[in-house]
Amino acid sequence: MTQSIRDEDALLTLAFSLRATPGAYALLLGAGVSAPSGIPTAWGVLTDLTSRVAELSGADASDPVVWYEEQFKQAPRYETLLERLAPTQLERQRLLRAYFEPTSEDVEAGRKAPTAAHLAIARMVRTGAVRVIVTMNFDRLMETAIRAEGIEPTVVATPAEVEGLAPLHTLDCCIVHLHGDYLNPTSMLNTTAELNAYQPETERLLQRILENYGLIIAGWSSTYDPALRDAISRHYPSRFTLTWIEPGQPTQEATELRIRKSGLLLPATADTAFGELADAVDALTARNSRHPMTVAVAVETAKRELAGRQVAIGLHDRLNREFSRLHDLPDFRLPDYQSDTAYGGYAAILGRVEEASKLCSALVATLAYWGSPTTDEWWLNELTRFSTTVRGNGLTALLSIKRIAGTFLYYAAGIAAVAAQRYDLLARVLKAQGPHRYRYEQEPLVEALDADRVYTSEIGSARLHTLLCPLLVEALALGEEPIEDAWQTFEVLRLASALISHPGFEARLSRLKETTAASAAAQAKFEAAEQNGADTTAERDEMREAEEDKGRALGSLANIAGLRRPHILIVDHMPLHRSPVAEGLARDIAAETDAHPLIAAKVARDPTALQAAVEAVSVAGGRLGEDLGWSRLPSGGGILPNDIWLDTAKTLEELAMPQ
């Protein structure tokens, strides 16, 4: 069965194949690739030469090819036509060059120059993604484009040149002119008889290419090439996917061949398809990306091994290999930290590190969710190792670039632990420490790997969420909503843990306890007076003042919460802005006290401290959310949003809109 695909996924999959297995695919190029340059097709050259012979004979032929066959009792061939038109070899060369080489007028008009497809292919040759090109075109536009990239291709145009050809995999680039080229007129094939079978040497080379390389076809109708169709049908293996680029309706012959080889149809011009393909290969090379299926397969393998009865030794070894691969990332060992220019700029470095961190993050999330205390030991120490920075002089962003990977791993572990309700593991994640960036001491990872601190920008949390959330949805197979809830809960608990470790926390907590007790006493006093039917004005004022004192004490605690722009939703509860996730968590802790699973797991030492810290995070987030809401309003005023995400400053409704 054939498939027709025209989307980024098809090109991306092909680009991943070219990137992952450079040189494994060969290109088969027909007339459609060179046609946009203005160079005539092989048939166009043949008919024009035939019409010139007719003119020399004084014939007025409406169909010069038919006239020639009737006049000379044979089909027109390039060498015989050229002999009739140009008696010497030099004259024959000049005649053919006029068809394929640009005049000054052509150069000025941009004709007979490499097309966008040629230039894109040449870029892929330069990166090593493509090394073998089979063309049916007589022109040398492909050679011109490749030489412009600083590579001298090996050109094969005759059966004699096949003999002694080095193994294809040893060549930087080999261009095979299957039907000859214009610099060697005797090699040029175009008639039905000529294209019905190839010379034995050419046939063997073609067979070798078809059996050992994947095939990307472009600009070829296949209608007039029975020998080539037959060779592909007989020799092309099923282990490679055949991709056929065709902008219009494929011919019957092309369709039948593609179906027979289970090929993919990519409806696009050669210029568009090769241009996008080269861009994708360049992007993957720049980011050192791995195919998305690598992550998916690794996660599924991890789940299967974790479900077994025996210790998953294979998973342990795979995890160690992937951590080693990530530690060895060149961007973590830069020769010079004073400038990022030599490495493509900070944005390029950041993109490569993020891409490289995905597989380990997916595996850590899988182990944090489905694992055990035994498997936790396989990766917990890596959180600390990836929180290190380079000590020395240079750009801070470069010196601490390894923490980007650490942040990916840390959030993946924490969010997965929350989602699985593995609170013992969560406690270890929240209490983990690493080396301080500047001082020779330890600092909590809840601070060291804070996404906004590590990314050194206001969009740090938003960027992390954009990249990591889809990965967690796929790895944990829970759906987006449960991951969102777990993400917010982890952020609240991470911030609460950081707050509890703050030097000023104990004094402010003590003050909050005092004001909370005073507020409770004032409320009890008011309720007693109300039950006795007495005047409650004084008690009401005392209760209000006590509640205000409590609010100020909680606000003082919120002042040291250290929020930047975490991925937390804030809702206007009139008149206060708060985090529904934090408020709900605080209520649960207040109701269950020591029996709450977070307290039982020793996420915090006592319920009062954790409840206070969570409430303070909600207050601090509410303040920030309200400020962001006001900042969105136009100068003339407007309506504050009912909800807002702190990381993006967007509402639920805005994020639900199609992007």
C-alpha positions in Angstrom: 0.0 0.0 0.0 1.3 3.5 -0.8 1.0 6.5 1.4 0.7 10.2 0.5 2.2 12.5 3.1 2.6 16.3 3.0 3.4 17.6 6.5 6.3 18.4 8.7 6.3 14.9 10.2 7.2 13.3 6.9 10.1 15.6 6.3 11.2 15.5 9.9 11.2 11.7 9.9 13.3 11.7 6.7 15.6 14.4 8.2 16.1 12.3 11.3 17.1 9.3 9.1 19.5 11.4 7.2 21.0 12.8 10.4 21.1 9.5 12.3 22.5 7.5 9.4 24.5 9.9 7.2 25.1 8.7 3.7 22.5 5.9 4.0 20.2 7.5 1.4 20.8 8.1 -2.3 19.0 10.6 -4.5 17.5 9.9 -7.8 17.0 13.1 -9.8 15.0 13.5 -13.0 14.4 16.4 -15.3 12.0 18.1 -12.9 14.9 19.1 -10.7 16.7 21.0 -13.4 13.7 22.3 -15.2 13.3 25.5 -13.1 16.8 26.6 -14.2 15.7 27.0 -17.8 17.9 24.2 -19.1 16.0 22.1 -21.7 15.1 18.5 -20.9 16.8 15.6 -22.6 13.8 15.3 -24.9 13.8 19.0 -25.6 17.5 18.9 -26.7 16.8 15.8 -28.9 13.8 17.4 -30.7 15.7 20.7 -31.2 18.7 18.9 -32.7 16.3 16.8 -35.0 14.5 20.0 -36.2 17.9 21.5 -37.1 18.7 18.4 -39.2 15.3 18.8 -40.9 16.1 22.4 -41.7 19.5 21.5 -43.2 17.7 19.0 -45.4 15.2 21.6 -46.5 12.3 19.8 -44.9 9.4 21.5 -43.2 8.6 19.0 -40.5 5.8 19.6 -38.0 7.1 16.6 -36.0 10.9 16.5 -36.6 11.3 13.2 -34.8 8.7 11.4 -36.9 10.3 13.0 -40.0 13.7 11.8 -39.0 12.6 8.2 -38.4 10.9 8.1 -41.8 13.8 9.8 -43.6 16.7 7.7 -42.1 14.8 4.6 -41.0 16.1 4.8 -37.4 15.4 6.7 -34.3 17.4 9.9 -33.7 20.4 9.5 -31.5 22.6 12.3 -30.1 25.8 11.2 -31.7 24.3 10.7 -35.2 22.5 14.0 -35.0 25.6 15.8 -33.9 27.6 14.2 -36.7 25.2 15.6 -39.2 25.1 19.1 -37.7 28.7 19.5 -36.6 31.5 17.6 -38.4 34.3 18.1 -35.8 34.4 17.2 -32.1 35.1 20.8 -31.2 32.0 22.0 -33.1 29.9 19.3 -31.5 31.0 20.3 -28.1 30.1 24.0 -28.8 26.7 23.0 -30.1 25.9 21.0 -26.9 27.4 23.7 -24.6 24.9 26.2 -26.0 22.1 24.1 -24.4 23.6 23.6 -21.0 26.0 26.5 -20.3 24.8 30.0 -19.6 25.5 33.0 -21.8 26.0 36.4 -20.3 22.3 37.1 -20.8 21.5 33.8 -19.0 23.7 34.8 -16.1 22.1 38.2 -15.9 18.6 36.6 -16.0 19.5 33.9 -13.5 19.0 31.1 -16.0 21.0 27.8 -16.3 22.2 28.1 -12.7 21.7 25.6 -9.9 18.2 25.6 -8.6 17.1 25.8 -5.0 16.9 22.0 -5.0 20.5 21.7 -6.2 21.7 24.2 -3.6 19.8 22.4 -0.8 21.2 19.0 -1.9 24.7 20.5 -1.9 24.2 21.6 1.7 23.3 18.1 2.7 26.4 16.8 0.8 28.5 19.2 2.8 27.2 17.8 6.1 27.6 14.2 5.0 23.9 13.5 5.0 23.9 12.6 1.3 26.8 11.1 -0.6 25.4 9.3 -3.6 23.4 11.1 -6.3 22.0 9.4 -9.4 20.8 11.9 -12.0 19.2 11.4 -15.4 20.0 14.9 -16.4 22.8 15.8 -18.9 23.6 19.1 -17.2 26.2 19.6 -14.5 24.2 21.9 -12.2 24.6 19.4 -9.4 28.3 19.4 -9.7 28.4 23.2 -9.7 26.3 23.5 -6.5 28.5 20.9 -4.7 31.7 22.5 -5.7 30.4 25.8 -4.4 30.3 24.0 -1.0 34.0 23.2 -1.3 33.6 19.6 -2.2 34.9 18.0 -5.4 32.5 15.2 -6.4 33.4 12.0 -8.2 31.5 12.0 -11.5 30.6 8.8 -13.4 29.0 9.3 -16.8 30.0 6.2 -18.9 30.3 2.5 -18.4 34.1 2.8 -18.7 34.1 5.2 -15.7 32.3 2.6 -13.6 35.3 0.3 -13.9 37.8 1.1 -11.2 35.4 3.2 -9.2 36.2 3.2 -5.5 33.7 1.8 -3.1 30.9 4.3 -2.8 31.0 4.5 1.0 34.6 5.8 0.7 33.7 8.8 -1.5 32.7 12.2 -0.1 30.3 12.5 -3.0 29.6 10.5 -6.1 27.4 11.7 -8.9 26.2 9.1 -11.4 25.0 10.4 -14.7 22.8 7.4 -15.5 21.9 8.7 -19.0 25.2 10.4 -19.7 26.2 14.0 -19.7 26.6 16.7 -22.4 30.4 16.7 -22.2 30.4 13.2 -23.5 27.9 13.0 -26.4 28.4 9.2 -26.9 27.2 8.6 -23.3 23.9 10.5 -23.8 20.8 8.1 -23.8 17.3 9.2 -24.6 15.5 6.9 -27.1 13.2 4.1 -26.1 15.7 1.5 -27.3 18.6 3.2 -25.4 16.6 3.4 -22.1 15.3 -0.2 -22.4 18.5 -1.7 -21.0 21.8 -0.4 -19.6 25.3 -1.5 -20.2 26.4 -4.4 -17.9 28.8 -2.1 -16.0 26.1 0.5 -15.4 23.5 -2.1 -14.5 25.9 -3.5 -11.8 26.5 -0.1 -10.3 22.8 0.7 -10.3 22.1 -2.6 -8.6 24.7 -1.9 -5.9 23.2 1.5 -5.2 19.6 0.2 -5.0 20.5 -2.7 -2.7 22.5 -0.7 -0.3 20.9 2.8 -0.1 17.6 4.2 0.7 16.1 6.1 -2.2 14.7 9.7 -2.4 13.2 10.3 -5.9 12.5 13.7 -7.3 11.6 15.2 -10.8 11.2 11.8 -12.4 8.0 10.7 -14.2 9.4 7.1 -14.8 7.3 6.9 -18.0 10.2 6.6 -20.5 12.7 4.6 -18.4 11.7 0.9 -18.4 15.2 -0.3 -17.5 15.3 1.9 -14.4 11.8 1.0 -13.3 12.7 -2.6 -13.6 15.9 -2.2 -11.7 14.2 -0.5 -8.8 11.4 -3.1 -8.8 13.9 -6.0 -8.7 16.7 -4.7 -6.4 15.3 -2.1 -4.0 14.9 -3.7 -0.5 12.0 -3.4 1.9 14.2 -2.4 4.8 14.4 1.1 3.3 11.5 3.5 2.9 11.2 4.9 -0.7 10.3 8.6 -0.7 9.0 10.0 -4.0 8.7 13.8 -4.3 6.1 14.8 -6.9 4.2 18.1 -7.1 1.5 17.0 -9.5 -0.4 13.9 -10.4 2.0 11.0 -10.6 2.1 9.0 -13.8 0.6 5.5 -13.9 4.0 4.0 -14.1 5.3 6.0 -11.1 2.2 5.1 -9.1 2.5 1.4 -9.8 6.2 1.3 -8.9 5.7 3.3 -5.7 2.9 1.0 -4.6 5.0 -2.1 -5.4 7.8 -0.8 -3.2 5.4 0.6 -0.4 6.8 4.0 -1.0 5.7 7.4 0.4 4.5 10.2 -1.9 5.5 13.7 -0.8 3.4 16.2 -2.8 5.9 19.0 -3.3 8.3 20.6 -5.7 11.9 19.5 -5.6 12.9 23.1 -4.6 10.5 23.1 -1.7 11.0 19.5 -0.5 14.8 19.5 -0.6 14.9 23.1 0.8 12.9 22.1 3.9 14.7 18.8 4.2 18.1 20.5 4.3 16.8 23.1 6.8 15.6 20.2 9.0 18.9 18.4 8.8 20.8 21.6 9.6 18.5 22.2 12.6 18.9 18.7 13.9 22.6 18.9 13.5 22.8 22.2 15.3 20.7 20.9 18.2 22.2 17.4 18.1 18.7 16.1 18.2 17.6 12.5 18.5 14.5 11.1 16.9 11.4 11.4 19.1 10.9 7.7 18.8 14.2 7.3 20.7 12.5 8.8 23.8 9.2 6.8 23.2 11.0 3.5 22.8 13.3 4.1 25.9 10.2 4.9 28.0 8.3 1.9 26.9 11.3 -0.3 27.5 11.8 1.1 30.9 8.1 0.5 31.8 8.3 -3.1 30.6 11.5 -3.8 32.6 10.1 -2.2 35.7 7.0 -4.4 35.5 9.2 -7.5 35.6 9.9 -9.5 38.7 13.6 -9.2 38.6 15.8 -6.1 39.0 15.9 -4.3 35.6 19.6 -4.6 35.0 19.2 -3.6 31.4 17.4 -0.4 32.3 20.0 0.4 34.9 22.7 0.1 32.3 20.8 2.1 29.7 20.2 4.8 32.2 23.9 5.0 33.1 24.8 5.1 29.4 22.4 8.0 28.8 23.7 9.9 31.8 27.3 9.4 30.6 26.2 10.7 27.2 24.7 13.8 28.7 27.7 14.5 31.0 29.9 14.2 27.9 28.0 16.9 26.0 30.6 19.2 24.4 28.6 22.3 25.6 29.4 21.3 29.2 33.2 21.4 28.5 33.8 24.6 26.5 37.4 25.6 25.8 36.5 29.3 26.5 33.7 30.7 28.6 34.4 34.4 27.8 32.2 34.4 24.7 29.5 32.2 23.1 30.1 33.4 19.6 32.4 30.5 18.6 29.7 28.0 19.7 26.8 29.5 17.7 25.6 31.9 20.3 23.9 31.2 23.6 20.5 30.4 22.0 22.1 27.6 20.0 23.9 26.2 23.1 20.7 26.3 25.1 18.8 24.5 22.4 21.4 21.7 22.2 21.4 21.2 26.0 17.6 21.1 26.2 17.4 18.6 23.4 20.1 16.4 24.9 18.4 16.5 28.3 15.1 15.1 27.1 15.8 11.4 27.0 17.3 11.3 30.5 14.4 13.4 31.8 11.9 11.0 30.3 13.7 8.0 31.9 13.9 9.7 35.3 10.2 10.6 35.2 9.4 7.0 34.3 11.5 5.7 37.2 10.2 8.3 39.7 6.6 7.3 38.8 6.8 3.5 38.5 10.1 2.8 40.3 11.0 1.8 43.8 13.4 2.9 46.6 16.0 0.6 44.9 15.7 2.2 41.5 15.6 5.7 43.0 19.2 5.2 43.9 20.1 4.8 40.2 19.4 8.5 39.5 18.9 10.6 42.6 22.6 11.6 42.9 22.5 12.8 39.3 20.4 15.7 40.4 23.3 16.9 42.4 25.8 16.2 39.7 23.9 18.3 37.2 23.5 21.2 39.6 27.3 21.9 39.4 28.7 25.0 37.7 32.2 25.8 36.3 34.3 27.8 38.7 36.3 30.4 36.9 35.9 33.6 34.9 33.5 33.9 32.0 29.8 34.5 31.1 27.6 33.3 34.0 25.1 31.7 31.6 27.9 29.6 30.1 29.5 28.7 33.4 26.1 27.4 34.7 24.8 25.8 31.5 24.9 22.3 33.0 22.1 23.4 35.4 19.7 23.6 32.5 20.0 19.8 32.3 19.7 19.6 36.0 16.5 21.6 36.0 15.0 19.3 33.4 15.8 16.3 35.6 14.8 17.9 38.8 11.3 19.0 37.6 10.8 15.6 35.8 11.6 13.7 39.1 9.5 16.0 41.3 6.4 16.2 39.1 6.4 12.5 38.5 6.8 11.8 42.2 3.8 14.0 43.0 1.7 12.4 40.2 2.5 8.9 41.6 2.0 10.1 45.2 5.4 8.8 46.1 5.9 11.4 48.8 8.9 9.6 50.4 10.7 10.1 47.1 9.4 13.7 46.9 10.8 14.4 50.3 14.3 13.3 49.1 14.0 15.4 46.0 13.0 18.5 47.9 15.7 18.0 50.5 18.5 17.3 48.0 21.4 19.7 48.0 24.3 20.6 45.7 27.4 22.8 45.6 26.7 26.5 45.8 27.4 28.5 42.7 29.7 31.0 44.4 30.5 29.8 47.9 32.2 26.6 49.0 29.1 25.2 50.7 25.9 23.4 49.9 22.6 24.9 48.8 19.2 23.3 48.4 18.3 22.2 44.9 14.9 23.7 45.4 16.7 27.0 44.9 19.7 26.0 42.8 17.5 24.4 40.1 14.7 26.9 40.2 13.8 27.2 36.5 13.6 31.0 36.6 17.0 31.3 38.3 18.7 28.8 36.0 17.3 30.3 32.8 18.2 33.9 34.0 15.1 35.2 32.3 11.4 35.9 33.1 10.4 33.2 30.6 12.4 30.4 32.1 9.5 28.6 33.7 7.4 29.0 30.6 10.1 27.7 28.4 10.7 24.7 30.6 7.0 23.9 30.8 6.7 24.2 27.0 9.5 21.6 26.5 9.0 19.3 29.4 5.2 19.0 29.8 4.6 17.1 26.5 7.5 14.8 27.4 5.9 14.0 30.8 2.5 13.5 29.2 4.0 11.0 26.9 6.2 9.3 29.4 3.6 8.9 32.2 0.6 8.5 29.9 -1.6 10.4 32.3 -3.0 13.2 30.1 -2.3 16.9 30.2 -4.6 17.8 33.1 -3.1 15.4 35.7 0.4 16.6 34.7 -0.7 20.2 35.1 -2.0 19.5 38.6 1.1 17.7 39.6 3.3 20.4 38.1 1.6 23.2 40.1 1.6 21.0 43.3 5.3 20.4 42.9 6.0 24.1 42.3 4.1 25.1 45.4 5.9 22.5 47.5 9.2 23.4 46.0 8.7 27.0 46.9 7.3 26.1 50.3 10.4 24.0 51.0 12.7 26.8 49.9 10.8 29.2 52.2 11.0 26.8 55.2 14.8 26.8 54.8 15.0 30.6 54.7 16.9 32.1 57.7 14.0 34.4 58.4 11.3 31.8 58.3 11.3 30.7 62.0 10.8 34.2 63.4 8.0 35.0 61.0 6.4 31.7 61.6 6.5 32.3 65.3 4.8 35.7 64.7 2.2 34.0 62.5 1.4 31.4 65.2 0.9 34.2 67.8 -1.4 36.2 65.6 -3.3 33.0 64.5 -3.8 32.1 68.2 -4.9 35.7 69.0 -7.3 35.7 66.0 -8.8 32.4 67.2 -9.2 33.8 70.7 -10.8 37.0 69.4 -13.2 35.0 67.3 -14.2 32.8 70.2 -14.7 35.9 72.4 -17.0 37.4 69.7 -19.0 34.3 69.3 -19.5 34.0 73.1 -20.7 37.6 73.3 -23.0 37.1 70.4 -24.5 34.0 72.1 -25.1 36.0 75.3 -26.9 38.7 73.4 -24.5 41.3 74.5 -23.2 44.3 72.5 -20.5 42.8 70.2 -19.1 46.1 68.8 -15.8 45.9 70.8 -15.4 42.2 70.2 -16.1 42.6 66.5 -13.4 45.3 66.3 -11.0 43.2 68.2 -11.6 40.2 66.0 -11.1 42.4 62.8 -7.8 43.8 64.2 -6.6 40.3 65.2 -7.4 39.0 61.7 -5.6 41.9 60.1 -2.6 41.2 62.3 -2.7 37.6 61.2 -2.8 38.7 57.6 0.2 41.0 58.1 2.1 38.2 59.6 1.3 35.9 56.7 2.2 38.7 54.3 5.5 39.1 56.1 6.1 35.4 55.5 5.1 35.8 51.8 7.7 38.6 51.5 10.5 36.1 51.7 8.9 33.4 49.5 11.2 34.4 46.6 8.7 33.8 43.8 9.7 34.8 40.3 7.5 33.5 37.5 6.6 29.8 38.4 4.1 27.8 36.4 1.2 28.4 38.8 -2.4 29.5 38.1 -3.7 32.5 40.1 -7.4 33.1 40.5 -9.2 36.3 41.7 -11.2 35.2 44.8 -12.5 38.7 45.4 -10.8 40.6 46.9 -7.8 38.4 47.1 -5.8 36.7 44.4 -4.7 33.2 45.3 -3.5 29.9 44.0 -6.3 27.3 44.0 -3.8 24.5 44.2 -1.9 26.0 47.2 -5.1 26.9 49.0 -6.5 23.4 48.6 -3.3 21.9 49.8 -3.2 24.2 52.8 -6.7 23.2 53.8 -5.9 19.5 53.5 -2.9 19.9 55.7 -4.8 21.9 58.3 -7.6 19.2 58.4 -5.3 16.1 58.5 -2.3 17.6 60.4 0.2 14.8 61.3 -1.9 12.3 59.3 -1.4 14.1 56.0 0.8 12.0 53.7 3.2 14.9 53.1 3.9 15.1 56.9 4.0 11.3 57.2 6.6 11.3 54.5 8.6 14.0 56.3 8.3 16.5 53.4 8.2 19.0 56.3 8.9 18.6 60.0 5.4 19.6 61.1 2.0 20.4 59.6 1.9 24.0 60.9 5.2 25.0 59.2 4.2 23.4 55.9 0.7 24.9 56.0 2.1 28.3 56.7 4.7 28.0 53.9 2.1 26.9 51.4 -0.3 29.7 52.3 2.6 32.2 52.1 3.4 30.9 48.6 -0.3 31.4 47.6 -0.2 35.0 49.0 3.0 35.8 47.2 1.7 34.3 44.0 -1.5 36.3 44.4 0.4 39.5 44.6 2.4 38.7 41.5 -0.7 37.6 39.7 -2.6 40.8 40.5 0.4 42.9 39.4 0.6 41.0 36.1 -3.1 41.5 35.6 -2.8 45.3 36.1 0.2 45.4 33.7 -1.9 43.9 31.0 -4.4 46.7 31.0 -4.3 49.5 28.4 -3.6 53.0 29.5 -7.3 53.9 29.4 -8.1 51.1 31.9 -10.0 47.9 31.6 -11.1 44.8 33.4 -8.7 42.6 35.4 -8.6 39.0 34.3 -10.3 36.5 36.6 -7.3 34.1 36.3 -3.7 34.3 35.1 -0.7 32.0 34.8 2.3 33.5 36.5 4.9 32.1 33.9 3.2 33.4 30.8 0.9 36.2 32.1 -1.9 34.6 30.0 -5.3 33.5 31.0 -6.9 30.1 30.8 -9.0 31.3 27.9 -6.0 32.7 26.0 -4.0 29.5 26.3 -7.0 27.5 25.2 -7.1 29.4 21.9 -5.5 27.8 18.8 -1.9 29.0 18.5 
